[in-house]
Amino acid sequence: MSDSAGRLRTLVVGCGHMGASHALAYHCMVESFEIVGLVSRGEASRGRVNASLGGGYPEFGDYETALRETQPDVVCISTYPETHAAYTMAALEAGAHVFLEKPLATTVEEAEAIVAKAAEADRKVMVGYILQVHPAWKRFTAMASDLGRPLVMRMNLNQQSSGDAWQTHRNLMSTISPVVDCGVHYVDVMCRMTGSRPVRVNGIGARLTDELPEGAINYGHLQVTFEDGSVGWYEAGWGPMMSETAFFVKDVAGPKGSLSIVATKSSGEGKSADVNAHTQTESLHLHHGELNPDGTFAQPDELIEITDEPDHDELCRREQELFLKAIRGDADLTDHLRSAVDSLRIVLAADQSFREGRTVSLDEQ
């Protein structure tokens, strides 16, 4: 269990991009966390992460062995989604708290089982919704409440990928579609903006390459309707054929006006593949919709410059700070996990809608 200095013994599972960022966060937060192992099926990937941290951390090629030998207080899981449920359940069985990259699982049933197991084991489970710790995204979400109801929410994140990134995307799409993997982030934002219950979902999809397993798609689009009349759409596509025109749209409108993330520096050739560009905001454009009696706008638009713009690694560090507070302070993560399950429910309904060619009521889920 925790060492003599009170640090949490931490096992990092998955040494890809996200795993490397979380490992760096634990490495830098040495007063609170002690990395007791790096786990990856690929020796080269865990070796690269180890070397980037100065070396010296134990390495494992097998998760069960690492879990048994290190007896961690914390397990950080940044592996492919199809392993999330089994790895998390094993960590909870071993008495560890779990930080888990999104999505929580690949089915709603698995996600709900994780939530139940965390409560039974009295362990904390936090899901890597990185936008929840981003200052500008939190402000963007909060300011939407001033636009009235219903809301119209438009969001996308398309990625033009090649080389190793395209290989990673192909691996992901063997079990999950882009709109499921990435959509949970932005659907979660929509749910928090409206504060209303989602009721039905429509989805479309397309297969733009033969380099995928049978039945897999690399483009998807969902439409979700909320109980209060709010509606939102989200779009995601991966691959070398994807356009970088309007790959980053984050916009919400209500009866009183609209609010948009303006990220001109993060747009342009090559930017859709830049993970830092996925969270950058730069400024918020607030449009006031009120009109004067003569039909002119009563207030000018406002451009709100963003000064606190953490990069990807810093956002991961802030996530781990929040996770640490949840563990040390015994914070109630019920709402956080409910949001993780609900956002997963919506994106999976969109996938079902596309495959069955019909609107899916969330009462079915």
C-alpha positions as CSV (number, residue, x, y, z in Angstrom):
1,M,0.0,0.0,0.0
2,S,1.1,3.6,0.3
3,D,4.8,4.1,1.1
4,S,6.3,5.5,4.4
5,A,6.0,9.0,3.0
6,G,2.3,8.5,2.4
7,R,2.6,8.5,-1.4
8,L,0.2,6.5,-3.4
9,R,1.7,3.5,-5.2
10,T,0.7,3.9,-8.8
11,L,0.6,1.5,-11.7
12,V,0.5,3.1,-15.1
13,V,-1.2,0.8,-17.7
14,G,-0.9,1.7,-21.3
15,C,2.1,3.7,-22.7
16,G,0.7,5.4,-25.7
17,H,0.1,9.2,-25.9
18,M,-2.4,9.4,-23.0
19,G,-0.5,7.0,-20.8
20,A,2.7,8.9,-21.3
21,S,1.1,12.2,-20.3
22,H,-0.4,10.6,-17.2
23,A,2.9,9.0,-16.3
24,L,4.6,12.4,-16.6
25,A,2.0,13.9,-14.2
26,Y,2.6,11.2,-11.6
27,H,6.4,11.5,-12.1
28,C,6.2,15.3,-11.5
29,M,3.8,14.9,-8.5
30,V,6.4,12.8,-6.7
31,E,5.3,14.1,-3.3
32,S,1.9,12.4,-3.7
33,F,2.5,9.5,-6.2
34,E,5.1,6.8,-6.6
35,I,5.1,5.0,-9.9
36,V,5.6,1.3,-9.2
37,G,5.3,0.0,-12.7
38,L,4.8,0.8,-16.4
39,V,2.6,-1.7,-18.2
40,S,2.4,-2.1,-22.0
41,R,2.3,-5.1,-24.3
42,G,4.8,-3.3,-26.5
43,E,8.3,-3.3,-25.0
44,A,9.3,-0.3,-27.1
45,S,6.5,1.9,-26.0
46,R,7.0,1.4,-22.3
47,G,10.7,1.7,-22.8
48,R,10.2,5.1,-24.5
49,V,8.0,6.4,-21.6
50,N,10.5,5.1,-19.0
51,A,13.4,6.8,-20.8
52,S,11.5,10.1,-21.1
53,L,11.0,10.0,-17.3
54,G,14.7,9.3,-16.6
55,G,14.4,5.5,-16.5
56,G,14.5,3.3,-13.5
57,Y,10.8,2.4,-13.2
58,P,9.8,-1.3,-13.3
59,E,8.4,-2.5,-16.6
60,F,5.8,-5.1,-17.2
61,G,4.4,-6.7,-20.4
62,D,1.4,-8.4,-18.6
63,Y,-1.2,-6.5,-16.6
64,E,-2.3,-9.2,-14.2
65,T,1.4,-9.9,-13.3
66,A,2.0,-6.2,-12.7
67,L,-1.1,-5.9,-10.6
68,R,-0.2,-8.9,-8.4
69,E,3.5,-8.0,-8.0
70,T,3.2,-4.2,-7.4
71,Q,0.0,-4.2,-5.2
72,P,-0.8,-0.6,-6.1
73,D,-3.0,2.0,-4.4
74,V,-3.8,3.5,-7.8
75,V,-4.1,2.1,-11.3
76,C,-4.1,4.4,-14.3
77,I,-5.6,2.8,-17.3
78,S,-4.9,4.3,-20.8
79,T,-5.3,1.2,-23.0
80,Y,-7.6,0.4,-25.9
81,P,-11.3,0.7,-24.9
82,E,-12.1,-3.0,-25.2
83,T,-9.8,-3.6,-22.1
84,H,-11.2,-0.9,-19.9
85,A,-14.0,-2.8,-18.1
86,A,-11.9,-5.9,-17.4
87,Y,-8.8,-4.0,-16.3
88,T,-10.9,-1.6,-14.1
89,M,-12.8,-4.5,-12.4
90,A,-9.5,-6.3,-11.7
91,A,-8.0,-3.2,-10.2
92,L,-11.0,-2.6,-8.0
93,E,-10.9,-6.3,-6.9
94,A,-7.3,-5.7,-5.9
95,G,-8.3,-2.7,-3.7
96,A,-7.0,0.1,-5.9
97,H,-8.5,3.4,-6.9
98,V,-8.7,3.8,-10.7
99,F,-8.1,6.6,-13.1
100,L,-9.5,5.5,-16.4
101,E,-9.3,7.1,-19.8
102,K,-12.6,7.6,-21.7
103,P,-14.8,5.9,-22.6
104,L,-15.6,4.2,-19.4
105,A,-16.4,0.9,-21.2
106,T,-17.7,-0.3,-24.6
107,T,-21.2,-1.1,-23.4
108,V,-23.6,0.6,-21.0
109,E,-23.9,-2.7,-19.0
110,E,-20.1,-2.8,-18.4
111,A,-20.1,0.9,-17.4
112,E,-22.8,0.4,-14.9
113,A,-21.0,-2.7,-13.5
114,I,-17.9,-0.6,-12.9
115,V,-19.9,2.1,-11.1
116,A,-21.5,-0.6,-8.9
117,K,-18.2,-2.3,-8.2
118,A,-16.5,1.0,-7.2
119,A,-19.3,1.6,-4.7
120,E,-19.1,-1.9,-3.3
121,A,-15.3,-1.7,-3.0
122,D,-15.4,1.9,-1.6
123,R,-12.8,2.9,-4.2
124,K,-12.6,6.0,-6.3
125,V,-13.0,5.7,-10.1
126,M,-12.4,8.9,-12.2
127,V,-12.8,9.0,-16.0
128,G,-10.5,11.1,-18.1
129,Y,-12.8,13.8,-19.3
130,I,-10.0,16.3,-19.9
131,L,-12.4,19.2,-20.8
132,Q,-13.8,19.2,-17.3
133,V,-10.5,20.6,-15.9
134,H,-9.9,23.1,-18.7
135,P,-10.6,26.6,-17.4
136,A,-11.9,28.0,-20.7
137,W,-14.1,24.9,-21.4
138,K,-15.5,25.2,-18.0
139,R,-16.3,28.9,-18.7
140,F,-17.7,28.0,-22.1
141,T,-20.0,25.5,-20.5
142,A,-21.1,27.8,-17.7
143,M,-21.8,30.8,-20.0
144,A,-24.1,28.7,-22.1
145,S,-26.6,28.9,-19.2
146,D,-27.1,32.6,-19.9
147,L,-28.3,32.0,-23.5
148,G,-31.8,30.8,-22.4
149,R,-33.5,27.6,-23.4
150,P,-33.6,25.6,-25.6
151,L,-30.1,25.4,-26.8
152,V,-28.7,24.4,-30.2
153,M,-25.2,22.9,-29.8
154,R,-22.9,22.2,-32.7
155,M,-19.6,20.4,-32.1
156,N,-17.1,18.3,-34.1
157,L,-13.5,17.0,-34.0
158,N,-12.3,15.5,-37.3
159,Q,-8.7,14.3,-37.5
160,Q,-6.7,13.9,-40.7
161,S,-4.3,11.1,-39.6
162,S,-1.4,9.4,-41.3
163,G,1.6,7.2,-40.3
164,D,1.6,6.0,-36.7
165,A,-1.5,8.1,-35.9
166,W,-3.5,6.3,-38.7
167,Q,-2.3,3.0,-37.4
168,T,-3.5,3.9,-33.9
169,H,-6.9,5.0,-35.3
170,R,-7.2,1.7,-37.3
171,N,-6.5,-0.2,-34.1
172,L,-9.1,1.7,-32.2
173,M,-11.7,1.2,-34.9
174,S,-11.5,-2.5,-34.7
175,T,-13.7,-2.2,-31.6
176,I,-15.0,1.4,-31.5
177,S,-16.1,4.2,-33.9
178,P,-14.7,7.8,-33.8
179,V,-18.1,9.2,-32.7
180,V,-18.1,6.9,-29.7
181,D,-14.5,7.3,-28.7
182,C,-14.3,11.1,-29.0
183,G,-18.0,11.9,-28.8
184,V,-18.3,11.1,-25.1
185,H,-16.2,14.3,-24.4
186,Y,-18.5,16.6,-26.2
187,V,-21.8,15.0,-25.4
188,D,-20.8,15.3,-21.8
189,V,-20.4,19.1,-22.4
190,M,-23.8,19.2,-24.0
191,C,-25.4,17.4,-21.1
192,R,-23.8,19.9,-18.6
193,M,-24.8,22.9,-20.8
194,T,-28.5,21.9,-20.8
195,G,-28.8,20.2,-17.4
196,S,-31.7,18.4,-19.2
197,R,-32.4,14.7,-19.8
198,P,-31.4,13.4,-23.2
199,V,-34.4,11.6,-24.8
200,R,-33.6,10.4,-28.3
201,V,-30.6,10.0,-30.7
202,N,-30.1,9.7,-34.4
203,G,-26.8,8.7,-36.0
204,I,-25.3,8.3,-39.4
205,G,-21.9,6.8,-40.4
206,A,-19.7,6.1,-43.4
207,R,-16.8,3.8,-44.2
208,L,-14.3,5.8,-46.3
209,T,-11.5,3.1,-46.5
210,D,-11.1,-0.6,-47.0
211,E,-8.3,-0.7,-44.4
212,L,-10.7,-1.4,-41.6
213,P,-12.2,-4.6,-40.2
214,E,-15.6,-5.6,-41.6
215,G,-18.4,-3.5,-40.2
216,A,-16.1,-0.7,-38.9
217,I,-16.6,2.9,-39.9
218,N,-14.3,5.9,-39.8
219,Y,-16.8,8.7,-39.9
220,G,-19.9,9.3,-37.8
221,H,-22.4,12.0,-36.9
222,L,-25.0,12.1,-34.1
223,Q,-28.0,14.2,-33.3
224,V,-29.3,14.2,-29.7
225,T,-32.6,15.8,-28.5
226,F,-33.1,16.8,-24.9
227,E,-36.3,16.9,-22.8
228,D,-36.2,20.7,-22.7
229,G,-36.2,21.0,-26.5
230,S,-32.4,21.5,-26.7
231,V,-30.7,19.8,-29.6
232,G,-27.1,19.0,-30.4
233,W,-25.0,17.4,-33.1
234,Y,-21.5,16.0,-33.0
235,E,-19.3,14.8,-35.9
236,A,-16.1,12.8,-35.9
237,G,-14.0,11.3,-38.6
238,W,-10.5,9.8,-38.7
239,G,-8.1,9.0,-41.5
240,P,-5.8,10.4,-44.3
241,M,-8.8,11.3,-46.4
242,M,-10.4,13.7,-43.8
243,S,-10.7,17.4,-44.6
244,E,-9.2,20.0,-42.3
245,T,-11.7,22.5,-43.3
246,A,-13.9,23.3,-40.3
247,F,-12.5,20.3,-38.4
248,F,-13.0,22.3,-35.1
249,V,-16.5,23.6,-34.5
250,K,-17.6,24.4,-30.9
251,D,-20.7,26.6,-31.0
252,V,-23.9,27.0,-29.0
253,A,-27.0,29.2,-29.6
254,G,-30.0,30.0,-27.5
255,P,-32.9,32.5,-27.6
256,K,-30.6,35.3,-26.2
257,G,-27.6,34.8,-28.5
258,S,-24.7,32.5,-29.2
259,L,-21.3,31.6,-27.9
260,S,-18.5,30.1,-29.9
261,I,-14.9,29.0,-29.3
262,V,-12.7,30.8,-31.7
263,A,-9.4,29.0,-32.2
264,T,-7.8,30.5,-35.4
265,K,-4.3,29.6,-34.4
266,S,-5.3,26.0,-33.9
267,S,-6.8,25.8,-37.4
268,G,-5.1,25.2,-40.7
269,E,-3.0,22.5,-42.4
270,G,-1.8,19.8,-40.0
271,K,-3.7,21.1,-37.0
272,S,-6.4,18.4,-36.8
273,A,-3.8,15.8,-35.9
274,D,-2.2,18.1,-33.1
275,V,-3.6,16.9,-29.8
276,N,-2.9,20.3,-28.2
277,A,-5.2,21.9,-30.8
278,H,-8.1,19.7,-29.7
279,T,-8.4,21.6,-26.4
280,Q,-7.2,25.1,-27.2
281,T,-9.7,27.9,-27.1
282,E,-7.8,31.2,-27.6
283,S,-11.0,33.2,-27.2
284,L,-14.8,33.0,-26.8
285,H,-17.1,35.0,-29.1
286,L,-20.3,36.0,-27.4
287,H,-23.1,37.3,-29.6
288,H,-26.0,39.1,-28.0
289,G,-29.2,38.5,-29.9
290,E,-31.4,41.3,-28.4
291,L,-32.6,43.9,-31.0
292,N,-33.5,47.6,-30.6
293,P,-36.9,48.8,-31.7
294,D,-35.4,49.8,-35.1
295,G,-34.1,46.2,-35.7
296,T,-30.5,46.9,-34.9
297,F,-28.6,44.9,-32.4
298,A,-28.8,46.3,-28.8
299,Q,-25.3,45.2,-27.8
300,P,-22.1,44.6,-29.7
301,D,-20.5,41.2,-29.8
302,E,-17.8,40.5,-27.2
303,L,-14.5,38.7,-27.8
304,I,-13.3,37.2,-24.6
305,E,-9.6,36.5,-24.7
306,I,-8.4,33.4,-22.9
307,T,-5.2,33.7,-20.8
308,D,-5.1,30.3,-19.0
309,E,-4.5,27.9,-21.8
310,P,-2.9,24.7,-20.4
311,D,-1.3,22.3,-22.9
312,H,-2.2,18.7,-23.0
313,D,0.4,17.5,-20.4
314,E,-0.7,20.3,-18.0
315,L,-4.3,19.3,-18.4
316,C,-3.4,15.7,-17.5
317,R,-1.6,16.9,-14.5
318,R,-4.7,18.9,-13.4
319,E,-6.8,15.8,-13.8
320,Q,-4.4,13.9,-11.5
321,E,-4.6,16.7,-9.0
322,L,-8.4,16.4,-9.0
323,F,-8.1,12.6,-8.7
324,L,-5.8,13.0,-5.7
325,K,-8.2,15.4,-4.0
326,A,-11.0,12.8,-4.6
327,I,-9.0,10.1,-2.9
328,R,-7.5,12.1,0.0
329,G,-10.7,14.1,0.6
330,D,-13.1,11.1,0.0
331,A,-15.0,13.2,-2.6
332,D,-18.3,11.9,-3.9
333,L,-17.9,11.0,-7.6
334,T,-21.5,9.9,-8.1
335,D,-22.4,12.7,-10.5
336,H,-19.1,12.4,-12.3
337,L,-19.7,8.7,-13.0
338,R,-23.4,9.2,-13.8
339,S,-22.2,11.7,-16.5
340,A,-19.7,9.2,-17.8
341,V,-22.4,6.5,-18.1
342,D,-25.0,8.9,-19.7
343,S,-22.5,10.3,-22.3
344,L,-21.6,6.7,-23.2
345,R,-25.2,5.8,-23.5
346,I,-25.8,8.6,-26.0
347,V,-22.9,7.8,-28.3
348,L,-23.7,4.1,-28.3
349,A,-27.3,4.9,-29.1
350,A,-26.0,6.9,-32.1
351,D,-24.0,3.9,-33.3
352,Q,-27.1,1.8,-32.9
353,S,-29.2,4.3,-34.8
354,F,-26.8,4.3,-37.7
355,R,-26.7,0.5,-37.9
356,E,-30.4,-0.1,-37.5
357,G,-31.5,2.9,-39.6
358,R,-33.8,4.4,-37.0
359,T,-34.2,6.9,-34.2
360,V,-33.2,5.4,-30.8
361,S,-35.1,6.4,-27.7
362,L,-32.8,6.5,-24.7
363,D,-35.5,4.8,-22.6
364,E,-34.5,1.7,-24.5
365,Q,-30.9,1.9,-23.2
